[in-house]
Amino acid sequence: MTPPTRRHRAEAAFAKTLIRLLRRLRPETASNLGGAITRTLGPLLPVSRIADINLRHALPELTAHARKRIIRGVWDNLGRTVAELPHIAHLRENTPTGPGWTVEGAHHLQAQAEKGGSVLFVSGHIGNWEIMPPACAKYGLPFASFYRAADNPLIDRLIRDMRQTAIGQPVPLFPKGARGAREALHHIASGGRLGVLADQKMNDGIEARFFGHPAMTPSAAAAFSLKYNAPIIMGHIQRLGPARFKLVVEPPIDPTPTTNRQADILSLTQTLNNHMEAWIRARPESWLWLHRRWPKSIYKTTQARNKMI
């Protein structure tokens, strides 16, 4: 591992100071502050053009005003999510008001905990996605996950420590890529639990439909489920207010393999995309529209068209 640079140390010092300041605030105050900053500045950043292209592509019926409103909401949710991270370990379930979280469909988690064995949890960057791992852990279902390390190793360690503290116990983190996939496969084969955020583009995934358009989609969840007869439990986080959430857990999806493995993987991956799309359509401002989810051609075409106007 490359030793941290002077820049890494300076960035980490700033991050630690910010985390300490956020922890001194009430969770809802930190959430409101984070949301206010990002919804003000975020729409002015160039990456917001990607969000606008995505919305035009996925939801062409939206007006320009509606797209601006959604993009502002995306930035608000992202700022809140970041500012809430230092507080997640201290949030509690079923608080009557204020910060905390509830679970809709908790009986699915309880049933899986009693059953035991391999299971895949599939979600996306919706609401505050950092809530799902500690919430599942409270039901006796801590799960491993794929992980993309931050460029700064010191900040990476800060983020990992906060996540592990929130879960309440060490869990495996598999690096994205071939090595991580092999390690995750072994984990599932050994009866482990794995969480997958399956809403981002993966060039070496499988082409499924998303909002009616081709989109390269992670296929690991479907492939692992079919190979080891492991159920898939889908869930997503609904933001109810500042640092207040609801985890919506759907009934398990049991794999039904046929003799055509590739067709089975595509069919199951498409099912996961369909669920994800339904969640996003219901609350479009809660999803992270800022990444390039569809083929490069749509971004080049739209940007070229805009230059001509």
LINKA-V732777 format. One record per backbone hydrogen bond with DSSP energy under -0.5 kcal/mol. CO is the residue of the C=O (numbers start at 0). NH is the residue of the N-H. If there is no record, write none. Layout:
co:CO nh:NH
co:CO nh:NH
//
This chain:
co:4 nh:8
co:5 nh:9
co:6 nh:10
co:7 nh:11
co:8 nh:12
co:9 nh:13
co:10 nh:14
co:11 nh:15
co:12 nh:16
co:13 nh:17
co:14 nh:18
co:15 nh:19
co:16 nh:20
co:17 nh:21
co:18 nh:22
co:19 nh:23
co:20 nh:24
co:21 nh:24
co:25 nh:29
co:26 nh:30
co:27 nh:31
co:28 nh:32
co:29 nh:33
co:30 nh:34
co:31 nh:35
co:32 nh:36
co:33 nh:37
co:34 nh:38
co:35 nh:39
co:36 nh:40
co:37 nh:41
co:40 nh:43
co:41 nh:44
co:44 nh:47
co:45 nh:48
co:45 nh:49
co:46 nh:49
co:46 nh:50
co:47 nh:51
co:48 nh:52
co:49 nh:53
co:50 nh:54
co:51 nh:55
co:52 nh:56
co:53 nh:57
co:54 nh:58
co:58 nh:61
co:62 nh:66
co:63 nh:67
co:64 nh:68
co:65 nh:69
co:66 nh:70
co:67 nh:71
co:68 nh:72
co:69 nh:73
co:70 nh:74
co:71 nh:75
co:72 nh:76
co:73 nh:77
co:74 nh:78
co:75 nh:79
co:76 nh:80
co:77 nh:81
co:78 nh:82
co:79 nh:83
co:80 nh:84
co:81 nh:84
co:83 nh:86
co:83 nh:87
co:84 nh:87
co:86 nh:89
co:86 nh:90
co:87 nh:90
co:91 nh:94
co:91 nh:100
co:99 nh:244
co:100 nh:93
co:101 nh:246
co:102 nh:104
co:102 nh:105
co:103 nh:248
co:104 nh:107
co:104 nh:108
co:105 nh:109
co:106 nh:110
co:107 nh:111
co:108 nh:112
co:109 nh:113
co:110 nh:114
co:111 nh:115
co:117 nh:230
co:118 nh:193
co:119 nh:121
co:119 nh:232
co:120 nh:195
co:121 nh:234
co:122 nh:197
co:123 nh:125
co:124 nh:287
co:125 nh:236
co:126 nh:128
co:127 nh:130
co:128 nh:131
co:129 nh:133
co:130 nh:134
co:131 nh:135
co:132 nh:136
co:133 nh:137
co:134 nh:138
co:135 nh:138
co:135 nh:140
co:136 nh:139
co:143 nh:194
co:144 nh:173
co:146 nh:148
co:146 nh:175
co:150 nh:152
co:151 nh:155
co:152 nh:156
co:153 nh:157
co:154 nh:158
co:155 nh:159
co:156 nh:160
co:157 nh:161
co:158 nh:162
co:159 nh:163
co:160 nh:164
co:161 nh:165
co:162 nh:166
co:163 nh:167
co:163 nh:168
co:171 nh:144
co:173 nh:146
co:176 nh:180
co:177 nh:181
co:178 nh:182
co:179 nh:183
co:180 nh:184
co:181 nh:185
co:182 nh:186
co:183 nh:187
co:184 nh:188
co:185 nh:189
co:186 nh:191
co:187 nh:190
co:191 nh:118
co:192 nh:143
co:193 nh:120
co:194 nh:145
co:195 nh:122
co:195 nh:197
co:199 nh:217
co:201 nh:204
co:205 nh:207
co:205 nh:216
co:207 nh:214
co:209 nh:212
co:212 nh:209
co:213 nh:294
co:214 nh:207
co:215 nh:201
co:216 nh:205
co:218 nh:222
co:219 nh:223
co:220 nh:224
co:221 nh:225
co:222 nh:226
co:223 nh:227
co:224 nh:228
co:224 nh:229
co:230 nh:119
co:231 nh:233
co:231 nh:252
co:232 nh:121
co:233 nh:249
co:235 nh:237
co:235 nh:247
co:236 nh:238
co:237 nh:239
co:237 nh:245
co:240 nh:243
co:242 nh:99
co:243 nh:239
co:243 nh:240
co:244 nh:101
co:245 nh:237
co:245 nh:247
co:246 nh:103
co:246 nh:248
co:247 nh:235
co:251 nh:253
co:252 nh:231
co:258 nh:260
co:259 nh:263
co:260 nh:264
co:261 nh:265
co:262 nh:266
co:263 nh:267
co:264 nh:268
co:265 nh:269
co:266 nh:270
co:267 nh:271
co:268 nh:272
co:269 nh:273
co:270 nh:274
co:271 nh:275
co:272 nh:276
co:273 nh:277
co:274 nh:278
co:275 nh:279
co:276 nh:280
co:277 nh:281
co:278 nh:282
co:280 nh:283
co:282 nh:285
co:283 nh:286
co:285 nh:126
co:286 nh:288
co:287 nh:290
co:290 nh:292
co:294 nh:297
co:294 nh:298
co:295 nh:298
co:295 nh:299
co:296 nh:300
co:297 nh:301
co:298 nh:302
co:299 nh:303
co:300 nh:304
co:301 nh:305
co:302 nh:306
co:303 nh:307
co:304 nh:308
//
